[in-house]
Amino acid sequence: MKIFIVGITGNVGFRLARTLKERGDEVDGLYRQPDQAGMLASIGVTGTVGDLVNIDPQRLAEAMRGSDAIVFTAGAGGAGSEMTEAIDGNGVTKSIAAAKLAGIKRFLLVSVFPEAWRERHMDEGFEHYIMVKKRADIELSQSGLDWIILRPSALKDNAAPGRSILELPRSTPKSAVMMWR
């Protein structure tokens, strides 16, 4: 299977790319900085240089063409409301449009569990992030693509305490939302 990862050099995207390559999948993806090419080459991936903020859907579709599925893992990473809109919001919009232009039906979005950290008093930036992610989730769910939305509550860099295996039933629904803590 050929998978295109938007945000392939981020923490989630790179780990996913490495895992997919290890199991024998073909992997491609969009990365922003030319100096990240070496990181991708270390796992046997070439990728496509492009800035999600500035790329147009047609150019992104050309990079995605031939893929069986898109995985969107890009995120602004707390860089402010403007970047959250540009990447977590408009980046998803562009990627959906590009997938349609490229004729790719499967789209997996790494989102956020909306109730994450609600016991804490989060600032306006976090609330804005949750709102943008929710809009992106809705847009994907109404896109006509076959979609899955993954909603982790928090992403951390430390080692996982165990291993989770997630499998869909043989009669996979057209869409699904998966949540875990």
DOSE-196066 format. One record per atom (N, C-alpha, C): residue number from 1; residue in one letter; atom name; x, y negated, z. Coordinates in Angstrom, 2 decimals, decimal comma. Layout:
BEGIN
   seq   type   atom         x         y         z
   NUM      a     CA         X         Y         Z
...
# end
This chain:
BEGIN
   seq   type   atom         x         y         z
     1      m      N      0,84      1,17      0,00
     1      m     CA      0,00      0,00      0,00
     1      m      C      0,89     -1,23      0,00
     2      k      N      0,50     -2,28     -0,71
     2      k     CA      1,24     -3,53     -0,72
     2      k      C      0,49     -4,56      0,10
     3      i      N      1,17     -5,10      1,09
     3      i     CA      0,59     -6,05      2,03
     3      i      C      1,31     -7,39      1,89
     4      f      N      0,54     -8,47      1,79
     4      f     CA      1,09     -9,82      1,75
     4      f      C      0,79    -10,48      3,08
     5      i      N      1,84    -10,95      3,76
     5      i     CA      1,69    -11,55      5,08
     5      i      C      1,94    -13,05      5,00
     6      v      N      0,91    -13,84      5,33
     6      v     CA      1,05    -15,29      5,41
     6      v      C      1,58    -15,56      6,82
     7      g      N      2,81    -16,08      6,89
     7      g     CA      3,46    -16,28      8,18
     7      g      C      4,40    -15,14      8,50
     8      i      N      5,04    -14,58      7,49
     8      i     CA      5,84    -13,36      7,64
     8      i      C      7,06    -13,53      8,54
     9      t      N      7,56    -14,74      8,73
     9      t     CA      8,74    -14,91      9,57
     9      t      C      8,40    -15,33     11,00
    10      g      N      7,12    -15,45     11,30
    10      g     CA      6,73    -15,72     12,68
    10      g      C      6,86    -14,45     13,52
    11      n      N      6,64    -14,58     14,81
    11      n     CA      6,79    -13,42     15,70
    11      n      C      5,89    -12,25     15,31
    12      v      N      4,62    -12,50     15,11
    12      v     CA      3,68    -11,44     14,76
    12      v      C      3,94    -10,95     13,34
    13      g      N      4,09    -11,88     12,40
    13      g     CA      4,30    -11,52     11,00
    13      g      C      5,54    -10,68     10,78
    14      f      N      6,66    -11,05     11,40
    14      f     CA      7,90    -10,31     11,21
    14      f      C      7,83     -8,92     11,83
    15      r      N      7,26     -8,83     13,00
    15      r     CA      7,11     -7,50     13,63
    15      r      C      6,21     -6,60     12,78
    16      l      N      5,14     -7,17     12,25
    16      l     CA      4,26     -6,40     11,38
    16      l      C      4,98     -5,97     10,11
    17      a      N      5,72     -6,89      9,49
    17      a     CA      6,46     -6,57      8,27
    17      a      C      7,43     -5,42      8,50
    18      r      N      8,16     -5,48      9,60
    18      r     CA      9,13     -4,42      9,91
    18      r      C      8,42     -3,07     10,10
    19      t      N      7,32     -3,08     10,83
    19      t     CA      6,56     -1,84     11,07
    19      t      C      6,01     -1,28      9,77
    20      l      N      5,45     -2,13      8,92
    20      l     CA      4,90     -1,67      7,65
    20      l      C      6,00     -1,10      6,75
    21      k      N      7,17     -1,76      6,69
    21      k     CA      8,30     -1,26      5,90
    21      k      C      8,75      0,11      6,41
    22      e      N      8,82      0,26      7,73
    22      e     CA      9,25      1,52      8,33
    22      e      C      8,31      2,67      7,98
    23      r      N      7,03      2,38      7,79
    23      r     CA      6,09      3,45      7,45
    23      r      C      5,97      3,64      5,94
    24      g      N      6,71      2,83      5,16
    24      g     CA      6,77      3,04      3,72
    24      g      C      5,91      2,14      2,86
    25      d      N      5,30      1,13      3,46
    25      d     CA      4,49      0,20      2,69
    25      d      C      5,37     -0,83      1,99
    26      e      N      4,85     -1,41      0,92
    26      e     CA      5,51     -2,51      0,25
    26      e      C      5,03     -3,79      0,92
    27      v      N      5,95     -4,67      1,25
    27      v     CA      5,62     -5,86      2,01
    27      v      C      6,17     -7,10      1,31
    28      d      N      5,35     -8,13      1,26
    28      d     CA      5,73     -9,43      0,72
    28      d      C      5,11    -10,46      1,65
    29      g      N      5,46    -11,71      1,49
    29      g     CA      4,85    -12,72      2,34
    29      g      C      5,37    -14,10      2,06
    30      l      N      4,72    -15,06      2,67
    30      l     CA      5,06    -16,47      2,53
    30      l      C      5,87    -16,90      3,74
    31      y      N      7,04    -17,52      3,45
    31      y     CA      7,84    -18,09      4,52
    31      y      C      8,27    -19,50      4,12
    32      r      N      8,53    -20,33      5,12
    32      r     CA      8,71    -21,76      4,87
    32      r      C     10,15    -22,19      4,62
    33      q      N     11,08    -21,69      5,38
    33      q     CA     12,47    -22,16      5,33
    33      q      C     13,34    -21,22      4,49
    34      p      N     14,09    -21,77      3,51
    34      p     CA     14,96    -20,92      2,69
    34      p      C     15,95    -20,09      3,51
    35      d      N     16,40    -20,61      4,65
    35      d     CA     17,36    -19,86      5,47
    35      d      C     16,73    -18,63      6,15
    36      q      N     15,41    -18,46      6,04
    36      q     CA     14,75    -17,28      6,61
    36      q      C     14,85    -16,07      5,68
    37      a      N     15,34    -16,26      4,47
    37      a     CA     15,47    -15,17      3,49
    37      a      C     16,35    -14,05      4,04
    38      g      N     17,42    -14,40      4,74
    38      g     CA     18,32    -13,38      5,31
    38      g      C     17,63    -12,52      6,35
    39      m      N     16,80    -13,12      7,14
    39      m     CA     16,03    -12,38      8,15
    39      m      C     15,15    -11,34      7,47
    40      l      N     14,46    -11,76      6,40
    40      l     CA     13,60    -10,83      5,67
    40      l      C     14,41     -9,76      4,95
    41      a      N     15,53    -10,14      4,37
    41      a     CA     16,39     -9,18      3,68
    41      a      C     16,88     -8,09      4,63
    42      s      N     17,04     -8,43      5,90
    42      s     CA     17,52     -7,44      6,88
    42      s      C     16,55     -6,27      7,05
    43      i      N     15,28     -6,45      6,66
    43      i     CA     14,30     -5,36      6,73
    43      i      C     13,83     -4,93      5,35
    44      g      N     14,50     -5,44      4,30
    44      g     CA     14,17     -5,02      2,94
    44      g      C     13,01     -5,76      2,30
    45      v      N     12,77     -7,00      2,70
    45      v     CA     11,68     -7,80      2,16
    45      v      C     12,27     -9,04      1,50
    46      t      N     11,75     -9,43      0,33
    46      t     CA     12,23    -10,65     -0,31
    46      t      C     11,34    -11,83      0,03
    47      g      N     10,05    -11,73     -0,11
    47      g     CA      9,13    -12,80      0,25
    47      g      C      9,12    -13,94     -0,75
    48      t      N      8,29    -14,93     -0,46
    48      t     CA      8,12    -16,11     -1,30
    48      t      C      8,27    -17,35     -0,44
    49      v      N      9,17    -18,26     -0,85
    49      v     CA      9,35    -19,51     -0,13
    49      v      C      8,19    -20,44     -0,48
    50      g      N      7,57    -21,02      0,52
    50      g     CA      6,49    -21,97      0,30
    50      g      C      5,97    -22,47      1,63
    51      d      N      5,59    -23,72      1,66
    51      d     CA      5,06    -24,33      2,86
    51      d      C      3,54    -24,26      2,82
    52      l      N      2,93    -23,55      3,73
    52      l     CA      1,49    -23,36      3,76
    52      l      C      0,74    -24,69      3,80
    53      v      N      1,33    -25,70      4,41
    53      v     CA      0,69    -27,01      4,49
    53      v      C      0,56    -27,65      3,11
    54      n      N      1,57    -27,46      2,26
    54      n     CA      1,61    -28,15      0,98
    54      n      C      1,30    -27,27     -0,24
    55      i      N      1,30    -25,98     -0,10
    55      i     CA      1,08    -25,09     -1,24
    55      i      C     -0,38    -25,17     -1,69
    56      d      N     -0,59    -25,07     -3,00
    56      d     CA     -1,97    -25,06     -3,48
    56      d      C     -2,43    -23,61     -3,64
    57      p      N     -3,74    -23,36     -3,59
    57      p     CA     -4,25    -21,99     -3,66
    57      p      C     -3,79    -21,22     -4,91
    58      q      N     -3,64    -21,90     -6,04
    58      q     CA     -3,21    -21,22     -7,27
    58      q      C     -1,79    -20,65     -7,12
    59      r      N     -0,88    -21,46     -6,60
    59      r     CA      0,50    -20,98     -6,41
    59      r      C      0,55    -19,86     -5,37
    60      l      N     -0,24    -19,99     -4,33
    60      l     CA     -0,31    -18,94     -3,31
    60      l      C     -0,88    -17,66     -3,90
    61      a      N     -1,88    -17,79     -4,76
    61      a     CA     -2,46    -16,62     -5,43
    61      a      C     -1,42    -15,92     -6,29
    62      e      N     -0,58    -16,69     -6,98
    62      e     CA      0,48    -16,09     -7,80
    62      e      C      1,43    -15,27     -6,94
    63      a      N      1,75    -15,77     -5,76
    63      a     CA      2,63    -15,03     -4,84
    63      a      C      1,95    -13,77     -4,32
    64      m      N      0,64    -13,83     -4,09
    64      m     CA     -0,12    -12,70     -3,53
    64      m      C     -0,46    -11,63     -4,57
    65      r      N     -0,51    -12,01     -5,83
    65      r     CA     -1,00    -11,12     -6,89
    65      r      C     -0,36     -9,73     -6,83
    66      g      N     -1,20     -8,73     -6,97
    66      g     CA     -0,74     -7,35     -6,92
    66      g      C     -0,81     -6,72     -5,54
    67      s      N     -1,12     -7,52     -4,54
    67      s     CA     -1,23     -6,99     -3,17
    67      s      C     -2,57     -6,31     -2,99
    68      d      N     -2,60     -5,35     -2,08
    68      d     CA     -3,84     -4,65     -1,74
    68      d      C     -4,59     -5,34     -0,61
    69      a      N     -3,85     -6,08      0,21
    69      a     CA     -4,46     -6,75      1,37
    69      a      C     -3,61     -7,94      1,77
    70      i      N     -4,29     -8,90      2,42
    70      i     CA     -3,64    -10,08      2,97
    70      i      C     -3,76     -9,99      4,49
    71      v      N     -2,67    -10,32      5,18
    71      v     CA     -2,71    -10,46      6,63
    71      v      C     -2,25    -11,89      6,95
    72      f      N     -3,11    -12,65      7,60
    72      f     CA     -2,80    -14,03      7,96
    72      f      C     -2,35    -14,05      9,41
    73      t      N     -1,04    -14,32      9,63
    73      t     CA     -0,49    -14,39     10,99
    73      t      C      0,08    -15,76     11,31
    74      a      N      0,01    -16,70     10,36
    74      a     CA      0,60    -18,03     10,55
    74      a      C     -0,14    -18,79     11,64
    75      g      N      0,59    -19,66     12,31
    75      g     CA     -0,02    -20,50     13,33
    75      g      C      0,85    -21,70     13,62
    76      a      N      0,24    -22,76     14,07
    76      a     CA      0,96    -24,00     14,36
    76      a      C      1,80    -23,90     15,63
    77      g      N      1,48    -22,96     16,48
    77      g     CA      2,29    -22,74     17,68
    77      g      C      2,38    -23,93     18,62
    78      g      N      1,27    -24,63     18,78
    78      g     CA      1,25    -25,74     19,73
    78      g      C      1,91    -27,01     19,22
    79      a      N      2,06    -27,16     17,90
    79      a     CA      2,72    -28,33     17,31
    79      a      C      1,81    -29,55     17,19
    80      g      N      0,64    -29,50     17,80
    80      g     CA     -0,26    -30,64     17,79
    80      g      C     -1,49    -30,40     16,95
    81      s      N     -2,50    -31,26     17,17
    81      s     CA     -3,80    -31,09     16,52
    81      s      C     -3,72    -31,14     15,01
    82      e      N     -2,91    -32,04     14,46
    82      e     CA     -2,80    -32,18     13,01
    82      e      C     -2,26    -30,89     12,38
    83      m      N     -1,22    -30,34     12,97
    83      m     CA     -0,66    -29,09     12,44
    83      m      C     -1,59    -27,90     12,67
    84      t      N     -2,32    -27,91     13,78
    84      t     CA     -3,30    -26,86     14,02
    84      t      C     -4,34    -26,86     12,91
    85      e      N     -4,85    -28,04     12,55
    85      e     CA     -5,81    -28,15     11,44
    85      e      C     -5,18    -27,66     10,14
    86      a      N     -3,94    -28,10      9,87
    86      a     CA     -3,27    -27,79      8,60
    86      a      C     -2,96    -26,31      8,44
    87      i      N     -2,57    -25,65      9,51
    87      i     CA     -2,15    -24,24      9,40
    87      i      C     -3,26    -23,29      9,82
    88      d      N     -3,73    -23,40     11,05
    88      d     CA     -4,72    -22,47     11,57
    88      d      C     -6,09    -22,65     10,93
    89      g      N     -6,36    -23,83     10,40
    89      g     CA     -7,63    -24,10      9,75
    89      g      C     -7,51    -24,09      8,24
    90      n      N     -6,90    -25,16      7,66
    90      n     CA     -6,78    -25,28      6,21
    90      n      C     -5,93    -24,18      5,59
    91      g      N     -4,97    -23,66      6,34
    91      g     CA     -4,15    -22,55      5,84
    91      g      C     -4,99    -21,31      5,58
    92      v      N     -5,95    -21,05      6,45
    92      v     CA     -6,86    -19,92      6,25
    92      v      C     -7,74    -20,18      5,03
    93      t      N     -8,24    -21,41      4,91
    93      t     CA     -9,07    -21,78      3,76
    93      t      C     -8,32    -21,55      2,46
    94      k      N     -7,08    -22,03      2,38
    94      k     CA     -6,26    -21,83      1,17
    94      k      C     -6,00    -20,36      0,91
    95      s      N     -5,74    -19,60      1,96
    95      s     CA     -5,43    -18,18      1,80
    95      s      C     -6,64    -17,39      1,32
    96      i      N     -7,83    -17,75      1,80
    96      i     CA     -9,06    -17,11      1,32
    96      i      C     -9,25    -17,43     -0,16
    97      a      N     -9,08    -18,69     -0,53
    97      a     CA     -9,22    -19,09     -1,94
    97      a      C     -8,20    -18,37     -2,81
    98      a      N     -6,97    -18,29     -2,33
    98      a     CA     -5,91    -17,61     -3,09
    98      a      C     -6,20    -16,12     -3,25
    99      a      N     -6,68    -15,49     -2,19
    99      a     CA     -7,02    -14,06     -2,27
    99      a      C     -8,08    -13,84     -3,34
   100      k      N     -9,08    -14,70     -3,37
   100      k     CA    -10,13    -14,58     -4,39
   100      k      C     -9,56    -14,77     -5,79
   101      l      N     -8,71    -15,78     -5,97
   101      l     CA     -8,08    -16,03     -7,28
   101      l      C     -7,23    -14,84     -7,72
   102      a      N     -6,58    -14,20     -6,77
   102      a     CA     -5,71    -13,06     -7,08
   102      a      C     -6,47    -11,74     -7,17
   103      g      N     -7,77    -11,76     -6,86
   103      g     CA     -8,57    -10,54     -6,92
   103      g      C     -8,32     -9,58     -5,78
   104      i      N     -7,91    -10,10     -4,63
   104      i     CA     -7,63     -9,26     -3,45
   104      i      C     -8,83     -9,33     -2,53
   105      k      N     -9,38     -8,19     -2,19
   105      k     CA    -10,62     -8,14     -1,41
   105      k      C    -10,40     -8,03      0,09
   106      r      N     -9,29     -7,42      0,51
   106      r     CA     -9,07     -7,15      1,94
   106      r      C     -8,29     -8,29      2,60
   107      f      N     -8,82     -8,76      3,73
   107      f     CA     -8,20     -9,89      4,41
   107      f      C     -8,28     -9,63      5,92
   108      l      N     -7,13     -9,63      6,57
   108      l     CA     -7,06     -9,45      8,02
   108      l      C     -6,53    -10,75      8,62
   109      l      N     -7,27    -11,30      9,57
   109      l     CA     -6,91    -12,56     10,20
   109      l      C     -6,57    -12,33     11,67
   110      v      N     -5,37    -12,74     12,06
   110      v     CA     -5,01    -12,73     13,48
   110      v      C     -5,53    -14,05     14,04
   111      s      N     -6,51    -13,97     14,92
   111      s     CA     -7,18    -15,14     15,45
   111      s      C     -6,87    -15,26     16,94
   112      v      N     -7,86    -15,56     17,74
   112      v     CA     -7,69    -15,69     19,18
   112      v      C     -9,01    -15,28     19,85
   113      f      N     -8,90    -14,69     21,02
   113      f     CA    -10,08    -14,36     21,79
   113      f      C    -10,61    -15,66     22,40
   114      p      N    -11,79    -16,14     21,99
   114      p     CA    -12,25    -17,49     22,39
   114      p      C    -12,37    -17,71     23,89
   115      e      N    -12,54    -16,66     24,64
   115      e     CA    -12,67    -16,82     26,09
   115      e      C    -11,32    -16,69     26,79
   116      a      N    -10,25    -16,62     26,03
   116      a     CA     -8,92    -16,47     26,61
   116      a      C     -8,60    -17,62     27,55
   117      w      N     -8,10    -17,28     28,70
   117      w     CA     -7,59    -18,25     29,68
   117      w      C     -8,64    -19,24     30,14
   118      r      N     -9,90    -18,87     30,11
   118      r     CA    -10,96    -19,77     30,52
   118      r      C    -10,94    -20,01     32,03
   119      e      N    -10,28    -19,15     32,79
   119      e     CA    -10,18    -19,38     34,22
   119      e      C     -9,19    -20,51     34,53
   120      r      N     -8,39    -20,88     33,54
   120      r     CA     -7,44    -21,98     33,69
   120      r      C     -8,08    -23,25     33,12
   121      h      N     -7,61    -24,35     33,53
   121      h     CA     -8,09    -25,62     32,98
   121      h      C     -7,12    -26,02     31,87
   122      m      N     -7,52    -25,76     30,64
   122      m     CA     -6,66    -26,02     29,49
   122      m      C     -6,88    -27,44     28,97
   123      d      N     -5,86    -27,97     28,34
   123      d     CA     -5,95    -29,34     27,83
   123      d      C     -6,76    -29,41     26,53
   124      e      N     -6,98    -30,65     26,05
   124      e     CA     -7,77    -30,86     24,84
   124      e      C     -7,15    -30,20     23,62
   125      g      N     -5,83    -30,13     23,58
   125      g     CA     -5,14    -29,49     22,47
   125      g      C     -5,51    -28,01     22,35
   126      f      N     -5,60    -27,34     23,50
   126      f     CA     -6,00    -25,93     23,49
   126      f      C     -7,45    -25,77     23,05
   127      e      N     -8,31    -26,64     23,54
   127      e     CA     -9,72    -26,58     23,15
   127      e      C     -9,88    -26,84     21,65
   128      h      N     -9,08    -27,75     21,12
   128      h     CA     -9,11    -28,02     19,68
   128      h      C     -8,65    -26,78     18,91
   129      y      N     -7,61    -26,15     19,38
   129      y     CA     -7,10    -24,91     18,78
   129      y      C     -8,20    -23,84     18,73
   130      i      N     -8,90    -23,64     19,83
   130      i     CA     -9,99    -22,66     19,88
   130      i      C    -11,08    -23,01     18,87
   131      m      N    -11,42    -24,29     18,75
   131      m     CA    -12,44    -24,73     17,81
   131      m      C    -12,00    -24,47     16,36
   132      v      N    -10,75    -24,77     16,04
   132      v     CA    -10,24    -24,55     14,68
   132      v      C    -10,23    -23,06     14,35
   133      k      N     -9,80    -22,25     15,30
   133      k     CA     -9,77    -20,80     15,07
   133      k      C    -11,18    -20,25     14,86
   134      k      N    -12,14    -20,76     15,62
   134      k     CA    -13,52    -20,31     15,47
   134      k      C    -14,06    -20,66     14,09
   135      r      N    -13,77    -21,88     13,63
   135      r     CA    -14,19    -22,28     12,27
   135      r      C    -13,58    -21,37     11,21
   136      a      N    -12,30    -21,03     11,38
   136      a     CA    -11,62    -20,15     10,43
   136      a      C    -12,25    -18,76     10,44
   137      d      N    -12,57    -18,27     11,63
   137      d     CA    -13,24    -16,96     11,75
   137      d      C    -14,57    -16,97     10,98
   138      i      N    -15,34    -18,01     11,17
   138      i     CA    -16,64    -18,12     10,51
   138      i      C    -16,46    -18,20      9,00
   139      e      N    -15,50    -19,01      8,57
   139      e     CA    -15,26    -19,14      7,13
   139      e      C    -14,90    -17,80      6,51
   140      l      N    -14,01    -17,05      7,16
   140      l     CA    -13,64    -15,74      6,62
   140      l      C    -14,85    -14,81      6,61
   141      s      N    -15,65    -14,83      7,66
   141      s     CA    -16,80    -13,93      7,74
   141      s      C    -17,85    -14,24      6,67
   142      q      N    -17,84    -15,46      6,15
   142      q     CA    -18,79    -15,85      5,11
   142      q      C    -18,17    -15,88      3,72
   143      s      N    -16,94    -15,39      3,58
   143      s     CA    -16,18    -15,51      2,34
   143      s      C    -16,57    -14,50      1,25
   144      g      N    -17,23    -13,41      1,65
   144      g     CA    -17,51    -12,35      0,69
   144      g      C    -16,39    -11,34      0,57
   145      l      N    -15,27    -11,58      1,26
   145      l     CA    -14,16    -10,63      1,27
   145      l      C    -14,44     -9,52      2,29
   146      d      N    -13,75     -8,41      2,17
   146      d     CA    -13,77     -7,39      3,21
   146      d      C    -12,78     -7,86      4,26
   147      w      N    -13,25     -8,10      5,47
   147      w     CA    -12,40     -8,74      6,46
   147      w      C    -12,37     -8,02      7,79
   148      i      N    -11,28     -8,26      8,50
   148      i     CA    -11,13     -7,86      9,90
   148      i      C    -10,53     -9,05     10,61
   149      i      N    -11,09     -9,40     11,75
   149      i     CA    -10,54    -10,46     12,58
   149      i      C    -10,03     -9,84     13,87
   150      l      N     -8,74     -9,99     14,13
   150      l     CA     -8,14     -9,51     15,37
   150      l      C     -8,10    -10,68     16,34
   151      r      N     -8,58    -10,45     17,57
   151      r     CA     -8,65    -11,53     18,54
   151      r      C     -7,90    -11,18     19,83
   152      p      N     -6,59    -11,31     19,81
   152      p     CA     -5,85    -11,09     21,06
   152      p      C     -6,10    -12,26     22,00
   153      s      N     -6,02    -11,99     23,30
   153      s     CA     -6,26    -13,07     24,26
   153      s      C     -5,01    -13,91     24,47
   154      a      N     -3,86    -13,30     24,42
   154      a     CA     -2,60    -14,03     24,58
   154      a      C     -1,51    -13,23     23,89
   155      l      N     -0,62    -13,93     23,24
   155      l     CA      0,51    -13,27     22,58
   155      l      C      1,77    -13,62     23,37
   156      k      N      2,53    -12,60     23,72
   156      k     CA      3,73    -12,81     24,53
   156      k      C      4,92    -12,17     23,83
   157      d      N      6,11    -12,61     24,17
   157      d     CA      7,32    -12,08     23,56
   157      d      C      7,92    -10,89     24,31
   158      n      N      7,46    -10,64     25,54
   158      n     CA      8,05     -9,54     26,30
   158      n      C      7,55     -8,19     25,79
   159      a      N      8,26     -7,14     26,14
   159      a     CA      7,93     -5,79     25,68
   159      a      C      6,55     -5,36     26,17
   160      a      N      5,87     -4,62     25,31
   160      a     CA      4,54     -4,11     25,66
   160      a      C      4,67     -2,99     26,69
   161      p      N      3,70     -2,86     27,59
   161      p     CA      3,76     -1,80     28,60
   161      p      C      3,45     -0,43     28,03
   162      g      N      2,91     -0,36     26,85
   162      g     CA      2,55      0,92     26,24
   162      g      C      2,29      0,72     24,76
   163      r      N      1,53      1,64     24,19
   163      r     CA      1,27      1,58     22,77
   163      r      C     -0,23      1,70     22,55
   164      s      N     -0,77      0,87     21,67
   164      s     CA     -2,18      0,94     21,32
   164      s      C     -2,30      1,37     19,87
   165      i      N     -3,18      2,27     19,61
   165      i     CA     -3,45      2,69     18,24
   165      i      C     -4,90      2,38     17,96
   166      l      N     -5,12      1,65     16,90
   166      l     CA     -6,46      1,23     16,54
   166      l      C     -6,80      1,85     15,20
   167      e      N     -7,85      2,63     15,16
   167      e     CA     -8,26      3,25     13,91
   167      e      C     -9,72      2,94     13,64
   168      l      N    -10,02      2,67     12,39
   168      l     CA    -11,40      2,46     11,99
   168      l      C    -12,02      3,80     11,63
   169      p      N    -13,31      3,95     11,81
   169      p     CA    -13,96      5,20     11,43
   169      p      C    -13,87      5,41      9,92
   170      r      N    -14,04      6,65      9,47
   170      r     CA    -13,93      6,97      8,04
   170      r      C    -14,89      6,12      7,20
   171      s      N    -16,07      5,86      7,70
   171      s     CA    -17,01      5,01      6,97
   171      s      C    -16,81      3,57      7,45
   172      t      N    -15,70      2,96      7,02
   172      t     CA    -15,32      1,63      7,46
   172      t      C    -16,36      0,60      7,05
   173      p      N    -16,82     -0,20      8,00
   173      p     CA    -17,77     -1,26      7,65
   173      p      C    -17,08     -2,31      6,80
   174      k      N    -17,87     -3,10      6,10
   174      k     CA    -17,31     -4,17      5,28
   174      k      C    -16,54     -5,17      6,13
   175      s      N    -16,96     -5,36      7,35
   175      s     CA    -16,30     -6,34      8,19
   175      s      C    -16,32     -5,86      9,64
   176      a      N    -15,39     -6,40     10,40
   176      a     CA    -15,31     -6,03     11,81
   176      a      C    -14,58     -7,12     12,56
   177      v      N    -14,90     -7,25     13,82
   177      v     CA    -14,14     -8,11     14,72
   177      v      C    -13,62     -7,21     15,81
   178      m      N    -12,31     -7,26     16,04
   178      m     CA    -11,70     -6,41     17,06
   178      m      C    -11,12     -7,31     18,13
   179      m      N    -11,43     -7,01     19,38
   179      m     CA    -10,94     -7,83     20,47
   179      m      C    -10,28     -6,92     21,50
   180      w      N     -9,22     -7,40     22,11
   180      w     CA     -8,61     -6,68     23,21
   180      w      C     -7,93     -7,68     24,12
   181      r      N     -7,64     -7,24     25,33
   181      r     CA     -6,91     -8,08     26,29
   181      r      C     -5,59     -7,46     26,58
# end
